[in-house]
C-alpha cells in the first residue's frame, strides 16, 4: 500500500517525466483533435500550446487519407499501434519519427495517447 507522501512523490515525478522528457507526448480525441501535448511535442511540431489546441492531427500529417485509415483501423483492432509518423512541422520541414499510439480513457473520455521516440530521432525528408 502506498503512503500518501509516496503517492504524491510518484505523481510529481511521473508528471515531470511526461512534461519534460525527450519524447513527444500527445493526447487527441477520437476525431484527432489535439487535447494536450508535453513540451517536447510542442518543440517537435513547432507550435505553441494554444496553436496546437486549434489543430487536428490531420492538419500536420503528410499521410494520405488511405494511410491514415489503415493506421486508425490497426489502432481500433489492437487498441495500440506502433508506426512511423509522417508530418510537416510549423516551419514547413516534413519528416518522420517512430510513434506508439494507445487507446485510453482520461476522465472517462476516450482518447488516443501517442508517444514518440526521442525527438532527436526526427528524420527530415
matplotlib code that plots the C-alpha trace (Angstrom):
import matplotlib.pyplot as plt

x = [0.0, 1.4, 1.5, 0.1, 3.6, 4.9, 1.9, 2.4, 6.1, 5.2, 2.7, 5.1, 7.9, 5.6, 4.2, 7.7, 8.9, 5.9, 6.0, 9.8, 11.0, 12.9, 9.9, 6.9, 3.6, 0.2, -3.3, -6.0, -9.7, -11.4, -11.5, -7.8, -8.1, -5.2, -6.2, -2.8, 0.9, 4.1, 6.9, 8.8, 5.7, 5.4, 9.1, 8.9, 6.0, 7.0, 3.6, 2.6, 0.1, -2.7, -1.9, -1.8, -5.1, -6.7, -5.3, -6.3, -3.6, -4.7, -3.6, 0.1, 0.3, 1.6, 0.0, -2.8, -6.4, -5.9, -2.8, -4.5, -7.5, -5.2, -3.3, -6.6, -8.1, -5.0, -5.4, -9.1, -8.3, -5.4, -6.0, -2.4, -0.2, 3.4, 4.1, 6.3, 4.5, 5.0, 4.2, 5.0, 6.2, 5.0, 8.3, 7.4, 10.0, 8.5, 9.8, 9.1, 9.5, 8.6, 5.4, 3.4, -0.3, -2.6, -6.4, -7.2, -9.6, -8.9, -11.6, -13.9, -13.3, -11.9, -8.6, -5.5, -2.2, 0.8, 4.4, 7.3, 10.9, 13.2, 12.6, 16.2, 15.5, 13.2, 14.3, 13.6, 12.7]
y = [0.0, 3.4, 6.1, 9.5, 11.0, 8.3, 8.7, 12.4, 11.9, 9.3, 11.6, 14.5, 12.5, 11.0, 14.4, 15.9, 13.0, 13.2, 17.0, 17.5, 14.1, 13.7, 12.0, 13.9, 13.1, 13.9, 13.3, 13.5, 12.8, 10.2, 12.8, 13.6, 17.0, 17.8, 18.0, 18.1, 17.9, 17.9, 20.4, 18.0, 17.6, 21.4, 21.6, 18.8, 20.3, 24.0, 25.1, 26.8, 25.0, 27.4, 26.9, 23.1, 23.1, 24.6, 21.8, 18.3, 15.6, 15.6, 19.2, 18.2, 14.7, 14.2, 10.7, 10.1, 9.5, 5.8, 5.6, 7.4, 5.0, 2.0, 3.1, 4.0, 0.6, -1.1, 1.0, 0.1, -3.6, -3.9, -0.8, 0.2, 0.6, 1.3, 3.2, 5.7, 9.1, 11.4, 15.1, 18.7, 21.0, 24.6, 25.8, 23.6, 20.9, 17.5, 14.3, 11.2, 9.7, 6.4, 6.6, 4.3, 5.2, 3.7, 4.0, 5.1, 6.9, 10.1, 11.4, 8.9, 10.3, 8.1, 9.5, 8.4, 8.8, 8.9, 9.0, 9.3, 8.1, 10.8, 13.9, 14.0, 10.9, 13.0, 12.4, 15.3, 14.2]
z = [0.0, -1.0, 1.7, 0.9, 0.6, -1.7, -3.9, -4.2, -5.0, -7.6, -9.2, -9.2, -10.8, -13.4, -14.3, -14.6, -16.8, -19.0, -19.4, -19.9, -21.2, -24.5, -26.2, -27.5, -25.9, -27.5, -26.4, -29.1, -29.1, -31.4, -34.1, -33.9, -32.2, -30.0, -26.4, -24.8, -25.6, -23.5, -24.0, -26.3, -28.5, -28.9, -29.7, -32.3, -34.2, -33.6, -32.3, -29.1, -26.9, -28.0, -31.7, -31.3, -29.5, -32.6, -34.8, -35.8, -36.3, -40.0, -40.2, -39.6, -41.2, -44.6, -44.9, -47.4, -46.2, -47.0, -44.9, -42.0, -42.3, -42.2, -39.1, -37.4, -38.2, -36.7, -33.6, -33.3, -33.7, -31.3, -29.1, -29.8, -32.8, -33.5, -36.7, -38.4, -38.2, -41.1, -40.6, -41.5, -38.7, -38.5, -40.1, -43.2, -42.6, -43.3, -41.8, -39.7, -36.3, -34.6, -32.5, -30.3, -30.0, -27.4, -26.9, -23.4, -21.2, -19.3, -17.0, -18.7, -22.1, -24.9, -26.1, -28.0, -26.3, -28.6, -27.6, -29.9, -29.9, -28.5, -30.6, -31.6, -33.8, -36.1, -39.7, -42.1, -45.6]

ax = plt.figure().add_subplot(projection="3d")
ax.plot(x, y, z, "-o")
ax.set_aspect("equal")
plt.show()
